[in-house]
Amino acid sequence: MSTVADAPSLPIAQQGEAILAQSATVVTDPLHPDIQALIRNMQATMSAANGVGIAAPQVFRSLRLIIVASRPNPRYPDAPLMEAVAMINPEIIWLSIETCLGEEGCLSVPGRRAQVARAERLTVRYLNQQGERVEATYSGFIARIIQHEMDHLNGILFVDRVGIGSD
């Protein structure tokens, strides 16, 4: 079995491409070898691009799959360190009333950054890479990443949230 280290990077969809405006479809077989390979390829793509998260629509796959992998890097030098987590068919089941403003960028919108208000904390339910149901609560920057990536599954880019759209 290949590892993330030898997985190929995939092309990243850019703002204006139709797949980024679509609602992604449910993953029906999380253990399928194609899904497992996609997870490794998405991690390699995200890492090569200095991302802290990536959604399947960003690599031209309309599937409800995100990777969250916060780590300090040139794009986010103050990001907390966490192991990469694949979230298959994620659902946000609770959002805090408290919000926080934070700077966001996106691998699909290079060179653009903006302040976006997001819930400070959330609880998300998903299937992990082994197909097990997980429910976890996250806060701060990790919660922001999850909300940003979940938006991709619903056809929303961060620029849509702040009204800067396309040129």
C-alpha positions in Angstrom: 0.0 0.0 0.0 1.3 3.4 -0.9 1.8 6.1 1.8 1.2 9.8 1.7 5.0 10.3 1.2 4.8 8.6 -2.2 1.3 9.7 -3.2 1.0 12.0 -6.2 -0.2 15.6 -5.9 -3.4 16.3 -7.7 -4.4 19.4 -9.7 -6.3 22.0 -7.5 -9.5 23.5 -8.9 -9.5 27.2 -9.0 -12.2 29.8 -8.3 -14.6 29.9 -11.2 -14.5 26.2 -11.9 -17.9 24.6 -11.8 -17.1 21.8 -9.3 -16.4 24.4 -6.6 -20.0 25.7 -6.8 -21.6 22.3 -6.5 -22.9 20.4 -3.5 -20.7 17.3 -3.1 -22.2 13.7 -3.0 -22.1 11.3 -0.1 -19.3 8.7 0.0 -21.0 5.3 -0.1 -18.0 3.1 0.6 -15.4 4.8 2.8 -13.2 1.7 2.7 -13.1 1.4 -1.1 -9.5 1.4 -2.3 -10.2 4.4 -4.6 -11.4 6.5 -1.5 -8.3 5.4 0.5 -6.0 6.4 -2.4 -7.9 9.7 -2.8 -7.3 10.5 0.9 -3.5 9.9 0.5 -3.4 12.0 -2.7 -5.4 14.8 -1.0 -3.0 14.8 1.9 0.0 14.9 -0.5 -1.6 17.8 -2.5 -2.4 19.8 0.7 1.0 19.3 2.1 2.8 20.3 -1.2 0.7 23.5 -1.4 1.2 24.4 2.3 -2.4 24.0 3.1 -4.0 23.1 6.5 -7.1 21.5 5.0 -8.5 20.4 1.7 -11.8 19.2 0.4 -12.4 16.6 -2.3 -14.1 19.1 -4.7 -10.8 21.1 -4.7 -9.2 18.1 -6.4 -12.1 17.7 -8.9 -13.9 15.0 -6.9 -17.5 15.8 -5.9 -17.4 13.8 -2.7 -18.1 14.7 0.9 -14.6 14.2 2.1 -12.2 16.6 3.8 -8.8 16.5 5.3 -7.9 18.7 8.3 -4.2 18.9 9.1 -3.2 22.0 10.9 0.5 22.6 11.1 2.7 25.7 11.1 3.8 26.5 7.5 4.6 29.6 5.4 0.9 30.3 4.8 -0.1 29.8 8.5 3.0 30.2 10.6 1.0 30.2 13.9 -1.2 27.2 13.2 -1.4 24.6 15.9 0.1 21.2 15.1 -2.3 18.2 14.7 -2.2 14.9 13.0 -4.0 14.8 9.7 -7.6 13.7 10.0 -9.7 12.5 7.1 -13.4 13.3 7.7 -15.7 11.3 5.4 -19.3 12.5 5.2 -18.8 15.1 7.9 -21.8 16.9 9.5 -21.5 19.8 11.8 -24.0 19.0 14.6 -23.4 21.9 16.9 -21.9 25.4 16.5 -21.2 27.8 19.3 -23.0 31.1 19.4 -19.6 32.8 20.0 -17.8 33.7 16.8 -14.3 34.9 16.1 -12.8 36.8 13.2 -9.8 35.3 11.5 -7.8 35.5 8.3 -8.5 32.9 5.8 -7.0 31.9 2.4 -7.7 29.0 0.1 -5.8 26.8 -2.2 -8.5 27.3 -4.8 -8.3 31.1 -4.5 -4.5 31.8 -4.5 -3.3 35.2 -3.4 -6.5 36.2 -1.7 -7.0 36.5 2.0 -9.8 38.0 4.1 -11.1 38.2 7.6 -14.0 35.7 8.0 -16.3 35.3 11.0 -16.7 31.7 12.1 -18.1 29.9 15.1 -15.4 29.6 17.8 -16.3 26.0 18.6 -18.2 23.2 16.9 -19.0 19.5 17.1 -18.6 17.4 14.0 -19.7 13.8 13.3 -18.0 11.9 10.5 -16.6 8.6 9.5 -12.8 8.2 9.9 -10.5 6.6 7.4 -11.2 3.2 8.9 -15.0 3.7 8.4 -15.7 4.2 12.2 -18.2 6.8 13.3 -16.5 9.7 15.3 -18.0 12.7 17.1 -15.6 15.3 18.2 -15.6 18.9 19.4 -13.0 21.4 18.1 -12.2 25.1 18.8 -10.2 28.0 17.5 -8.2 27.5 14.3 -9.1 23.8 13.9 -12.8 24.7 14.1 -12.2 27.4 11.4 -10.5 24.9 9.1 -13.4 22.5 9.5 -16.0 25.2 8.7 -14.0 26.4 5.7 -13.6 22.8 4.3 -17.3 22.0 5.0 -18.2 25.1 2.9 -16.4 23.5 0.0 -18.7 20.5 0.3 -21.7 22.9 -0.1 -20.3 24.9 -3.1 -19.2 27.9 -1.0 -15.8 29.6 -1.2 -14.6 31.9 1.7 -14.7 34.9 -0.7 -18.5 34.3 -1.0 -18.8 34.8 2.8 -17.0 38.2 2.7 -18.4 39.6 -0.5 -15.1 40.0 -2.3 -16.0 37.5 -5.0 -14.1 37.4 -8.2 -12.5 40.2 -10.1 
